[in-house]
Amino acid sequence: MKPAPFKLVAPRSREEALAALAEHDGDARVLAGGQSLVPLMNMRVVQPGVLVSINGCRDLDYIRLEDDRIVCGALARQAAAEESDLVRRRCPLLADAAPWIGGMANRNRGTVCGSLAHSDPLAELPAVAVATDAEIVLASRDGRRTLAATDFFVGELATAIRPGEMVEAARFATAWSGERTAFLEVSNRQHAFAVAGVAVRLDLAPDGRCRDVRIAVMGGGPTAMRIEAGERAVVGTTIGVEAARAAADAVERAVDPPTDIHADAAYRRRVLGVLTMRALQQAAGRS
Ligand SMILES: Cc1cc2nc3c(=O)[nH]c(=O)nc-3n(C[C@H](O)[C@H](O)[C@H](O)COP(=O)(O)OP(=O)(O)OC[C@H]3O[C@@H](n4cnc5c(N)ncnc54)[C@H](O)[C@@H]3O)c2cc1C
């Protein structure tokens, strides 16, 4: 089945892209890597009248360090984040998660910001954004605004993006001084979407005590979720078995997973508990 008819606009810059979105207010969608949008259009689940392709906007293709944040422009490909030495050093959780996204061919085209804008509850990058206190920069012809990732994701395939707006960039917090990370997921087959997954960041003091922590899950509800009850169970501890188990139990209590053809809610809840325990111990260097 082919997409419904649409007009393709190919701006060459951020300014031109914003002008095109404003001109076709409400009926235009951004086309980035097309790895999610094109399949949805082919199935006619979405039928935009106008596609504004940002693939020619070189000024949106960057990954850089800015104000102690790793900033990915709207055209930064997932593979670029995966291969970036700067990302590996300054935002290791993003580097850990990228290889789990589909296959290499998908990551060569798919963008970091496109995955965030798509807001799939089983996607890796929204969980990374939540676990790294990311800021999402939204732009329109009228100006810019910045939202915390937790305010940006509002539901399954739903975000706070307004008509005429695009995600211009995502700003991920850089690593804490004692940062340790782990990203674990379960899927039914290689390169498939996850059934459930957990992203963990720890800030360990020299004595091994946890000074700060982020636990974010995918597959625990309609959006990526931060589990603060789980975090409270491990802060101040050396992430021993008891503390990790308490965090895992808190995660299982906090989530409300979906049931679908890939897995049921009870299975996802259990998997999220087990992965939380493993990820905490892996990050703490105990596994
Ligand atoms: C075979 C296959 C396997 C996959 N496996 C995984 C997986 O395991 N994990 C995973 O997370 N993803 C997976 N994906 C999806 C992939 O990661 C997509 O790249 C991602 O979901 C969307 O990014 P994109 O750049 O391709 O965006 P597009 O497909 O171009 O757009 C996706 C949506 O976001 C909007 N959008 C894109 N960019 C912007 C922007 N800058 N501002 C505003 N709106 C924007 C579009 O309008 C559209 O609604 C898979 C895809 C395929 C085809």
The ligand as an ORCA input file, in Angstrom:
! r2SCAN-3c Opt
* xyz 0 1
  C      13.233     -1.964     10.609
  C      13.206     -0.860     11.639
  C      13.584     -1.150     12.944
  C      13.537     -0.150     13.907
  N      13.917     -0.460     15.186
  C      13.906      0.509     16.110
  C      14.307      0.227     17.443
  O      14.682     -0.893     17.802
  N      14.277      1.232     18.341
  C      13.854      2.502     18.010
  O      13.855      3.393     18.852
  N      13.482      2.807     16.754
  C      13.502      1.839     15.812
  N      13.113      2.163     14.538
  C      12.662      3.538     14.241
  C      13.837      4.447     13.970
  O      14.670      4.595     15.037
  C      13.417      5.837     13.518
  O      14.582      6.364     13.026
  C      12.914      6.804     14.552
  O      11.848      6.277     15.226
  C      12.415      8.086     13.868
  O      13.495      8.872     13.456
  P      13.593      9.379     11.950
  O      14.697     10.352     11.900
  O      13.662      8.218     11.044
  O      12.223     10.188     11.811
  P      11.047     10.149     10.752
  O      10.628      8.745     10.503
  O      11.390     11.010      9.601
  O       9.903     10.899     11.609
  C       9.275     10.260     12.725
  C       8.215     11.216     13.301
  O       8.837     12.302     13.952
  C       8.561     13.551     13.289
  N       9.828     14.284     13.251
  C      11.033     13.814     12.849
  N      11.980     14.748     13.051
  C      11.346     15.828     13.602
  C      11.779     17.106     14.061
  N      13.069     17.476     13.993
  N      10.844     17.959     14.548
  C       9.541     17.609     14.621
  N       9.055     16.399     14.225
  C       9.963     15.524     13.724
  C       8.035     13.190     11.916
  O       7.178     14.167     11.403
  C       7.323     11.870     12.217
  O       6.059     12.111     12.766
  C      13.127      1.180     13.548
  C      12.761      1.474     12.227
  C      12.796      0.477     11.272
  C      12.379      0.794      9.870
*
